[in-house]
Amino acid sequence: MCVKVPCRRCRKFTWSGCGKHVQSVYDNIEKGNHCMCQAWPGIVIPSVTQTTDLLNQQPVASASSNGEQI
């Protein structure tokens, strides 16, 4: 079983245990409070660049069948 534990270095939260329940621990920690001092096996953590790129994407305008934009 894996559990949430405070990191001694950064004071954010990390995990301890068998490694089979890391996703559950990660999901139950508030955004911004995840320790990055050690790895989170099996967790895909988006980089700041990826997050910024997603936020800056413009929506694609779609057109109706008669060519007018919706």
PDB file of N, CA, C and O in Angstrom:
ATOM      1  N   MET A   1       0.849  -1.183   0.000  1.00  0.00           N
ATOM      2  CA  MET A   1       0.000   0.000   0.000  1.00  0.00           C
ATOM      3  C   MET A   1       0.888   1.237   0.000  1.00  0.00           C
ATOM      4  O   MET A   1       1.937   1.251   0.645  1.00  0.00           O
ATOM      5  N   CYS A   2       0.474   2.276  -0.720  1.00  0.00           N
ATOM      6  CA  CYS A   2       1.206   3.542  -0.755  1.00  0.00           C
ATOM      7  C   CYS A   2       0.428   4.609   0.017  1.00  0.00           C
ATOM      8  O   CYS A   2      -0.802   4.610   0.039  1.00  0.00           O
ATOM      9  N   VAL A   3       1.169   5.503   0.640  1.00  0.00           N
ATOM     10  CA  VAL A   3       0.545   6.564   1.433  1.00  0.00           C
ATOM     11  C   VAL A   3       1.220   7.900   1.152  1.00  0.00           C
ATOM     12  O   VAL A   3       2.369   7.952   0.712  1.00  0.00           O
ATOM     13  N   LYS A   4       0.488   8.974   1.412  1.00  0.00           N
ATOM     14  CA  LYS A   4       1.007  10.336   1.283  1.00  0.00           C
ATOM     15  C   LYS A   4       1.868  10.655   2.495  1.00  0.00           C
ATOM     16  O   LYS A   4       1.461  10.423   3.633  1.00  0.00           O
ATOM     17  N   VAL A   5       3.065  11.190   2.246  1.00  0.00           N
ATOM     18  CA  VAL A   5       3.956  11.578   3.345  1.00  0.00           C
ATOM     19  C   VAL A   5       4.584  12.930   3.021  1.00  0.00           C
ATOM     20  O   VAL A   5       4.773  13.252   1.848  1.00  0.00           O
ATOM     21  N   PRO A   6       4.910  13.728   4.037  1.00  0.00           N
ATOM     22  CA  PRO A   6       5.582  15.006   3.781  1.00  0.00           C
ATOM     23  C   PRO A   6       7.053  14.771   3.435  1.00  0.00           C
ATOM     24  O   PRO A   6       7.716  13.917   4.024  1.00  0.00           O
ATOM     25  N   CYS A   7       7.546  15.542   2.473  1.00  0.00           N
ATOM     26  CA  CYS A   7       8.958  15.471   2.098  1.00  0.00           C
ATOM     27  C   CYS A   7       9.778  16.241   3.132  1.00  0.00           C
ATOM     28  O   CYS A   7       9.398  17.339   3.541  1.00  0.00           O
ATOM     29  N   ARG A   8      10.882  15.672   3.545  1.00  0.00           N
ATOM     30  CA  ARG A   8      11.742  16.328   4.536  1.00  0.00           C
ATOM     31  C   ARG A   8      12.517  17.494   3.932  1.00  0.00           C
ATOM     32  O   ARG A   8      12.952  18.392   4.654  1.00  0.00           O
ATOM     33  N   ARG A   9      12.692  17.485   2.607  1.00  0.00           N
ATOM     34  CA  ARG A   9      13.476  18.539   1.958  1.00  0.00           C
ATOM     35  C   ARG A   9      12.633  19.757   1.588  1.00  0.00           C
ATOM     36  O   ARG A   9      12.991  20.886   1.923  1.00  0.00           O
ATOM     37  N   CYS A  10      11.511  19.530   0.896  1.00  0.00           N
ATOM     38  CA  CYS A  10      10.733  20.664   0.370  1.00  0.00           C
ATOM     39  C   CYS A  10       9.435  20.924   1.131  1.00  0.00           C
ATOM     40  O   CYS A  10       8.784  21.944   0.905  1.00  0.00           O
ATOM     41  N   ARG A  11       9.053  20.022   2.026  1.00  0.00           N
ATOM     42  CA  ARG A  11       7.835  20.146   2.845  1.00  0.00           C
ATOM     43  C   ARG A  11       6.538  19.976   2.043  1.00  0.00           C
ATOM     44  O   ARG A  11       5.451  20.183   2.582  1.00  0.00           O
ATOM     45  N   LYS A  12       6.642  19.601   0.762  1.00  0.00           N
ATOM     46  CA  LYS A  12       5.447  19.259  -0.006  1.00  0.00           C
ATOM     47  C   LYS A  12       5.186  17.776   0.218  1.00  0.00           C
ATOM     48  O   LYS A  12       5.850  17.146   1.041  1.00  0.00           O
ATOM     49  N   PHE A  13       4.219  17.213  -0.512  1.00  0.00           N
ATOM     50  CA  PHE A  13       3.863  15.819  -0.274  1.00  0.00           C
ATOM     51  C   PHE A  13       4.409  14.893  -1.343  1.00  0.00           C
ATOM     52  O   PHE A  13       4.449  15.237  -2.525  1.00  0.00           O
ATOM     53  N   THR A  14       4.825  13.722  -0.916  1.00  0.00           N
ATOM     54  CA  THR A  14       5.322  12.672  -1.782  1.00  0.00           C
ATOM     55  C   THR A  14       4.656  11.369  -1.367  1.00  0.00           C
ATOM     56  O   THR A  14       3.652  11.385  -0.655  1.00  0.00           O
ATOM     57  N   TRP A  15       5.199  10.257  -1.799  1.00  0.00           N
ATOM     58  CA  TRP A  15       4.590   8.969  -1.491  1.00  0.00           C
ATOM     59  C   TRP A  15       5.603   8.046  -0.830  1.00  0.00           C
ATOM     60  O   TRP A  15       6.814   8.238  -0.935  1.00  0.00           O
ATOM     61  N   SER A  16       5.077   7.052  -0.153  1.00  0.00           N
ATOM     62  CA  SER A  16       5.894   5.996   0.430  1.00  0.00           C
ATOM     63  C   SER A  16       5.091   4.713   0.330  1.00  0.00           C
ATOM     64  O   SER A  16       3.865   4.732   0.441  1.00  0.00           O
ATOM     65  N   GLY A  17       5.771   3.609   0.122  1.00  0.00           N
ATOM     66  CA  GLY A  17       5.073   2.327   0.086  1.00  0.00           C
ATOM     67  C   GLY A  17       5.557   1.415  -1.013  1.00  0.00           C
ATOM     68  O   GLY A  17       6.709   1.487  -1.439  1.00  0.00           O
ATOM     69  N   CYS A  18       4.666   0.557  -1.468  1.00  0.00           N
ATOM     70  CA  CYS A  18       5.012  -0.516  -2.396  1.00  0.00           C
ATOM     71  C   CYS A  18       5.199  -0.054  -3.840  1.00  0.00           C
ATOM     72  O   CYS A  18       5.852  -0.745  -4.622  1.00  0.00           O
ATOM     73  N   GLY A  19       4.641   1.099  -4.209  1.00  0.00           N
ATOM     74  CA  GLY A  19       4.761   1.605  -5.573  1.00  0.00           C
ATOM     75  C   GLY A  19       3.609   1.225  -6.487  1.00  0.00           C
ATOM     76  O   GLY A  19       3.562   1.676  -7.631  1.00  0.00           O
ATOM     77  N   LYS A  20       2.689   0.415  -6.014  1.00  0.00           N
ATOM     78  CA  LYS A  20       1.556  -0.016  -6.836  1.00  0.00           C
ATOM     79  C   LYS A  20       0.373   0.947  -6.764  1.00  0.00           C
ATOM     80  O   LYS A  20      -0.562   0.826  -7.555  1.00  0.00           O
ATOM     81  N   HIS A  21       0.396   1.891  -5.843  1.00  0.00           N
ATOM     82  CA  HIS A  21      -0.741   2.789  -5.634  1.00  0.00           C
ATOM     83  C   HIS A  21      -0.335   4.257  -5.749  1.00  0.00           C
ATOM     84  O   HIS A  21      -1.004   5.137  -5.208  1.00  0.00           O
ATOM     85  N   VAL A  22       0.767   4.513  -6.458  1.00  0.00           N
ATOM     86  CA  VAL A  22       1.302   5.871  -6.566  1.00  0.00           C
ATOM     87  C   VAL A  22       0.295   6.808  -7.224  1.00  0.00           C
ATOM     88  O   VAL A  22       0.145   7.954  -6.800  1.00  0.00           O
ATOM     89  N   GLN A  23      -0.398   6.327  -8.258  1.00  0.00           N
ATOM     90  CA  GLN A  23      -1.381   7.161  -8.956  1.00  0.00           C
ATOM     91  C   GLN A  23      -2.459   7.660  -8.001  1.00  0.00           C
ATOM     92  O   GLN A  23      -2.839   8.830  -8.051  1.00  0.00           O
ATOM     93  N   SER A  24      -2.947   6.798  -7.146  1.00  0.00           N
ATOM     94  CA  SER A  24      -3.980   7.170  -6.183  1.00  0.00           C
ATOM     95  C   SER A  24      -3.476   8.239  -5.217  1.00  0.00           C
ATOM     96  O   SER A  24      -4.193   9.192  -4.912  1.00  0.00           O
ATOM     97  N   VAL A  25      -2.249   8.082  -4.739  1.00  0.00           N
ATOM     98  CA  VAL A  25      -1.665   9.078  -3.834  1.00  0.00           C
ATOM     99  C   VAL A  25      -1.518  10.404  -4.567  1.00  0.00           C
ATOM    100  O   VAL A  25      -1.882  11.453  -4.036  1.00  0.00           O
ATOM    101  N   TYR A  26      -0.982  10.361  -5.791  1.00  0.00           N
ATOM    102  CA  TYR A  26      -0.772  11.577  -6.586  1.00  0.00           C
ATOM    103  C   TYR A  26      -2.094  12.318  -6.801  1.00  0.00           C
ATOM    104  O   TYR A  26      -2.163  13.538  -6.649  1.00  0.00           O
ATOM    105  N   ASP A  27      -3.138  11.571  -7.155  1.00  0.00           N
ATOM    106  CA  ASP A  27      -4.452  12.162  -7.434  1.00  0.00           C
ATOM    107  C   ASP A  27      -5.071  12.833  -6.212  1.00  0.00           C
ATOM    108  O   ASP A  27      -5.899  13.732  -6.358  1.00  0.00           O
ATOM    109  N   ASN A  28      -4.685  12.411  -5.015  1.00  0.00           N
ATOM    110  CA  ASN A  28      -5.265  12.954  -3.787  1.00  0.00           C
ATOM    111  C   ASN A  28      -4.438  14.054  -3.139  1.00  0.00           C
ATOM    112  O   ASN A  28      -4.677  14.423  -1.989  1.00  0.00           O
ATOM    113  N   ILE A  29      -3.465  14.579  -3.878  1.00  0.00           N
ATOM    114  CA  ILE A  29      -2.669  15.706  -3.399  1.00  0.00           C
ATOM    115  C   ILE A  29      -3.060  16.929  -4.222  1.00  0.00           C
ATOM    116  O   ILE A  29      -3.102  16.874  -5.451  1.00  0.00           O
ATOM    117  N   GLU A  30      -3.345  18.024  -3.537  1.00  0.00           N
ATOM    118  CA  GLU A  30      -3.765  19.255  -4.196  1.00  0.00           C
ATOM    119  C   GLU A  30      -2.693  19.734  -5.178  1.00  0.00           C
ATOM    120  O   GLU A  30      -1.498  19.659  -4.893  1.00  0.00           O
ATOM    121  N   LYS A  31      -3.139  20.226  -6.337  1.00  0.00           N
ATOM    122  CA  LYS A  31      -2.225  20.734  -7.364  1.00  0.00           C
ATOM    123  C   LYS A  31      -1.278  21.774  -6.758  1.00  0.00           C
ATOM    124  O   LYS A  31      -1.705  22.667  -6.027  1.00  0.00           O
ATOM    125  N   GLY A  32      -0.004  21.645  -7.071  1.00  0.00           N
ATOM    126  CA  GLY A  32       0.997  22.562  -6.548  1.00  0.00           C
ATOM    127  C   GLY A  32       1.645  22.092  -5.263  1.00  0.00           C
ATOM    128  O   GLY A  32       2.614  22.696  -4.802  1.00  0.00           O
ATOM    129  N   ASN A  33       1.126  21.025  -4.676  1.00  0.00           N
ATOM    130  CA  ASN A  33       1.676  20.507  -3.423  1.00  0.00           C
ATOM    131  C   ASN A  33       2.406  19.181  -3.591  1.00  0.00           C
ATOM    132  O   ASN A  33       2.689  18.494  -2.609  1.00  0.00           O
ATOM    133  N   HIS A  34       2.712  18.818  -4.845  1.00  0.00           N
ATOM    134  CA  HIS A  34       3.438  17.577  -5.106  1.00  0.00           C
ATOM    135  C   HIS A  34       4.939  17.810  -4.991  1.00  0.00           C
ATOM    136  O   HIS A  34       5.480  18.721  -5.618  1.00  0.00           O
ATOM    137  N   CYS A  35       5.595  17.003  -4.207  1.00  0.00           N
ATOM    138  CA  CYS A  35       7.056  17.026  -4.095  1.00  0.00           C
ATOM    139  C   CYS A  35       7.648  16.528  -5.410  1.00  0.00           C
ATOM    140  O   CYS A  35       7.170  15.547  -5.979  1.00  0.00           O
ATOM    141  N   MET A  36       8.684  17.201  -5.888  1.00  0.00           N
ATOM    142  CA  MET A  36       9.382  16.759  -7.087  1.00  0.00           C
ATOM    143  C   MET A  36      10.821  16.349  -6.763  1.00  0.00           C
ATOM    144  O   MET A  36      11.658  16.247  -7.660  1.00  0.00           O
ATOM    145  N   CYS A  37      11.101  16.118  -5.486  1.00  0.00           N
ATOM    146  CA  CYS A  37      12.446  15.695  -5.061  1.00  0.00           C
ATOM    147  C   CYS A  37      12.725  14.244  -5.441  1.00  0.00           C
ATOM    148  O   CYS A  37      13.885  13.852  -5.575  1.00  0.00           O
ATOM    149  N   GLN A  38      11.685  13.451  -5.612  1.00  0.00           N
ATOM    150  CA  GLN A  38      11.850  12.057  -6.032  1.00  0.00           C
ATOM    151  C   GLN A  38      10.848  11.759  -7.135  1.00  0.00           C
ATOM    152  O   GLN A  38       9.894  12.511  -7.336  1.00  0.00           O
ATOM    153  N   ALA A  39      11.065  10.668  -7.846  1.00  0.00           N
ATOM    154  CA  ALA A  39      10.211  10.297  -8.976  1.00  0.00           C
ATOM    155  C   ALA A  39       8.827   9.838  -8.512  1.00  0.00           C
ATOM    156  O   ALA A  39       8.643   9.366  -7.390  1.00  0.00           O
ATOM    157  N   TRP A  40       7.867   9.995  -9.422  1.00  0.00           N
ATOM    158  CA  TRP A  40       6.516   9.475  -9.240  1.00  0.00           C
ATOM    159  C   TRP A  40       6.336   8.394 -10.308  1.00  0.00           C
ATOM    160  O   TRP A  40       5.853   8.699 -11.398  1.00  0.00           O
ATOM    161  N   PRO A  41       6.709   7.136 -10.029  1.00  0.00           N
ATOM    162  CA  PRO A  41       6.659   6.085 -11.042  1.00  0.00           C
ATOM    163  C   PRO A  41       5.272   5.920 -11.651  1.00  0.00           C
ATOM    164  O   PRO A  41       4.274   5.802 -10.940  1.00  0.00           O
ATOM    165  N   GLY A  42       5.229   5.914 -12.990  1.00  0.00           N
ATOM    166  CA  GLY A  42       3.973   5.718 -13.698  1.00  0.00           C
ATOM    167  C   GLY A  42       3.144   6.971 -13.875  1.00  0.00           C
ATOM    168  O   GLY A  42       2.082   6.914 -14.496  1.00  0.00           O
ATOM    169  N   ILE A  43       3.589   8.103 -13.351  1.00  0.00           N
ATOM    170  CA  ILE A  43       2.843   9.355 -13.445  1.00  0.00           C
ATOM    171  C   ILE A  43       3.472  10.217 -14.534  1.00  0.00           C
ATOM    172  O   ILE A  43       4.681  10.449 -14.524  1.00  0.00           O
ATOM    173  N   VAL A  44       2.652  10.692 -15.477  1.00  0.00           N
ATOM    174  CA  VAL A  44       3.119  11.614 -16.506  1.00  0.00           C
ATOM    175  C   VAL A  44       2.856  13.016 -15.988  1.00  0.00           C
ATOM    176  O   VAL A  44       1.707  13.428 -15.834  1.00  0.00           O
ATOM    177  N   ILE A  45       3.927  13.740 -15.722  1.00  0.00           N
ATOM    178  CA  ILE A  45       3.824  15.088 -15.178  1.00  0.00           C
ATOM    179  C   ILE A  45       4.143  16.068 -16.297  1.00  0.00           C
ATOM    180  O   ILE A  45       5.274  16.097 -16.782  1.00  0.00           O
ATOM    181  N   PRO A  46       3.149  16.887 -16.723  1.00  0.00           N
ATOM    182  CA  PRO A  46       3.419  17.830 -17.817  1.00  0.00           C
ATOM    183  C   PRO A  46       4.431  18.877 -17.389  1.00  0.00           C
ATOM    184  O   PRO A  46       4.420  19.358 -16.255  1.00  0.00           O
ATOM    185  N   SER A  47       5.307  19.217 -18.327  1.00  0.00           N
ATOM    186  CA  SER A  47       6.286  20.261 -18.032  1.00  0.00           C
ATOM    187  C   SER A  47       5.601  21.616 -18.087  1.00  0.00           C
ATOM    188  O   SER A  47       4.488  21.724 -18.601  1.00  0.00           O
ATOM    189  N   VAL A  48       6.241  22.640 -17.570  1.00  0.00           N
ATOM    190  CA  VAL A  48       5.693  23.998 -17.597  1.00  0.00           C
ATOM    191  C   VAL A  48       5.494  24.429 -19.039  1.00  0.00           C
ATOM    192  O   VAL A  48       4.506  25.095 -19.349  1.00  0.00           O
ATOM    193  N   THR A  49       6.413  24.064 -19.932  1.00  0.00           N
ATOM    194  CA  THR A  49       6.312  24.425 -21.347  1.00  0.00           C
ATOM    195  C   THR A  49       5.073  23.807 -21.967  1.00  0.00           C
ATOM    196  O   THR A  49       4.341  24.493 -22.680  1.00  0.00           O
ATOM    197  N   GLN A  50       4.816  22.522 -21.717  1.00  0.00           N
ATOM    198  CA  GLN A  50       3.641  21.866 -22.271  1.00  0.00           C
ATOM    199  C   GLN A  50       2.367  22.521 -21.770  1.00  0.00           C
ATOM    200  O   GLN A  50       1.439  22.732 -22.551  1.00  0.00           O
ATOM    201  N   THR A  51       2.300  22.841 -20.509  1.00  0.00           N
ATOM    202  CA  THR A  51       1.119  23.470 -19.929  1.00  0.00           C
ATOM    203  C   THR A  51       0.895  24.841 -20.538  1.00  0.00           C
ATOM    204  O   THR A  51      -0.235  25.184 -20.884  1.00  0.00           O
ATOM    205  N   THR A  52       1.957  25.634 -20.678  1.00  0.00           N
ATOM    206  CA  THR A  52       1.854  26.967 -21.268  1.00  0.00           C
ATOM    207  C   THR A  52       1.410  26.875 -22.714  1.00  0.00           C
ATOM    208  O   THR A  52       0.562  27.654 -23.149  1.00  0.00           O
ATOM    209  N   ASP A  53       1.968  25.933 -23.471  1.00  0.00           N
ATOM    210  CA  ASP A  53       1.583  25.761 -24.868  1.00  0.00           C
ATOM    211  C   ASP A  53       0.102  25.438 -24.989  1.00  0.00           C
ATOM    212  O   ASP A  53      -0.572  25.968 -25.873  1.00  0.00           O
ATOM    213  N   LEU A  54      -0.419  24.579 -24.120  1.00  0.00           N
ATOM    214  CA  LEU A  54      -1.836  24.229 -24.164  1.00  0.00           C
ATOM    215  C   LEU A  54      -2.716  25.434 -23.857  1.00  0.00           C
ATOM    216  O   LEU A  54      -3.775  25.597 -24.464  1.00  0.00           O
ATOM    217  N   LEU A  55      -2.293  26.272 -22.930  1.00  0.00           N
ATOM    218  CA  LEU A  55      -3.081  27.447 -22.564  1.00  0.00           C
ATOM    219  C   LEU A  55      -3.084  28.493 -23.667  1.00  0.00           C
ATOM    220  O   LEU A  55      -4.043  29.253 -23.798  1.00  0.00           O
ATOM    221  N   ASN A  56      -2.019  28.539 -24.462  1.00  0.00           N
ATOM    222  CA  ASN A  56      -1.897  29.555 -25.503  1.00  0.00           C
ATOM    223  C   ASN A  56      -2.496  29.136 -26.835  1.00  0.00           C
ATOM    224  O   ASN A  56      -2.517  29.941 -27.766  1.00  0.00           O
ATOM    225  N   GLN A  57      -2.980  27.918 -26.960  1.00  0.00           N
ATOM    226  CA  GLN A  57      -3.561  27.470 -28.217  1.00  0.00           C
ATOM    227  C   GLN A  57      -4.872  28.199 -28.477  1.00  0.00           C
ATOM    228  O   GLN A  57      -5.701  28.362 -27.582  1.00  0.00           O
ATOM    229  N   GLN A  58      -5.037  28.632 -29.717  1.00  0.00           N
ATOM    230  CA  GLN A  58      -6.264  29.300 -30.127  1.00  0.00           C
ATOM    231  C   GLN A  58      -7.265  28.253 -30.594  1.00  0.00           C
ATOM    232  O   GLN A  58      -6.878  27.288 -31.253  1.00  0.00           O
ATOM    233  N   PRO A  59      -8.533  28.420 -30.269  1.00  0.00           N
ATOM    234  CA  PRO A  59      -9.533  27.468 -30.751  1.00  0.00           C
ATOM    235  C   PRO A  59      -9.674  27.574 -32.264  1.00  0.00           C
ATOM    236  O   PRO A  59      -9.553  28.657 -32.835  1.00  0.00           O
ATOM    237  N   VAL A  60      -9.929  26.454 -32.896  1.00  0.00           N
ATOM    238  CA  VAL A  60     -10.102  26.420 -34.337  1.00  0.00           C
ATOM    239  C   VAL A  60     -11.550  26.767 -34.641  1.00  0.00           C
ATOM    240  O   VAL A  60     -12.473  26.157 -34.102  1.00  0.00           O
ATOM    241  N   ALA A  61     -11.740  27.764 -35.521  1.00  0.00           N
ATOM    242  CA  ALA A  61     -13.098  28.156 -35.905  1.00  0.00           C
ATOM    243  C   ALA A  61     -13.659  27.100 -36.837  1.00  0.00           C
ATOM    244  O   ALA A  61     -12.965  26.620 -37.733  1.00  0.00           O
ATOM    245  N   SER A  62     -14.903  26.742 -36.629  1.00  0.00           N
ATOM    246  CA  SER A  62     -15.533  25.780 -37.522  1.00  0.00           C
ATOM    247  C   SER A  62     -16.501  26.519 -38.433  1.00  0.00           C
ATOM    248  O   SER A  62     -16.974  27.608 -38.105  1.00  0.00           O
ATOM    249  N   ALA A  63     -16.783  25.931 -39.552  1.00  0.00           N
ATOM    250  CA  ALA A  63     -17.669  26.556 -40.531  1.00  0.00           C
ATOM    251  C   ALA A  63     -18.929  25.717 -40.672  1.00  0.00           C
ATOM    252  O   ALA A  63     -18.896  24.495 -40.526  1.00  0.00           O
ATOM    253  N   SER A  64     -20.037  26.386 -40.956  1.00  0.00           N
ATOM    254  CA  SER A  64     -21.277  25.666 -41.208  1.00  0.00           C
ATOM    255  C   SER A  64     -21.263  25.165 -42.644  1.00  0.00           C
ATOM    256  O   SER A  64     -20.332  25.463 -43.392  1.00  0.00           O
ATOM    257  N   SER A  65     -22.264  24.424 -43.032  1.00  0.00           N
ATOM    258  CA  SER A  65     -22.307  23.844 -44.370  1.00  0.00           C
ATOM    259  C   SER A  65     -22.384  24.903 -45.463  1.00  0.00           C
ATOM    260  O   SER A  65     -22.024  24.624 -46.606  1.00  0.00           O
ATOM    261  N   ASN A  66     -22.850  26.130 -45.139  1.00  0.00           N
ATOM    262  CA  ASN A  66     -22.926  27.169 -46.158  1.00  0.00           C
ATOM    263  C   ASN A  66     -21.712  28.088 -46.125  1.00  0.00           C
ATOM    264  O   ASN A  66     -21.708  29.120 -46.796  1.00  0.00           O
ATOM    265  N   GLY A  67     -20.692  27.738 -45.367  1.00  0.00           N
ATOM    266  CA  GLY A  67     -19.444  28.484 -45.358  1.00  0.00           C
ATOM    267  C   GLY A  67     -19.364  29.577 -44.310  1.00  0.00           C
ATOM    268  O   GLY A  67     -18.316  30.208 -44.167  1.00  0.00           O
ATOM    269  N   GLU A  68     -20.441  29.822 -43.572  1.00  0.00           N
ATOM    270  CA  GLU A  68     -20.411  30.843 -42.532  1.00  0.00           C
ATOM    271  C   GLU A  68     -19.716  30.297 -41.298  1.00  0.00           C
ATOM    272  O   GLU A  68     -19.826  29.113 -40.979  1.00  0.00           O
ATOM    273  N   GLN A  69     -19.001  31.172 -40.611  1.00  0.00           N
ATOM    274  CA  GLN A  69     -18.355  30.735 -39.377  1.00  0.00           C
ATOM    275  C   GLN A  69     -19.377  30.687 -38.257  1.00  0.00           C
ATOM    276  O   GLN A  69     -20.277  31.524 -38.178  1.00  0.00           O
ATOM    277  N   ILE A  70     -19.228  29.721 -37.419  1.00  0.00           N
ATOM    278  CA  ILE A  70     -20.148  29.542 -36.290  1.00  0.00           C
ATOM    279  C   ILE A  70     -19.558  30.203 -35.069  1.00  0.00           C
ATOM    280  O   ILE A  70     -20.165  30.177 -33.999  1.00  0.00           O
TER     281      ILE A  70
END
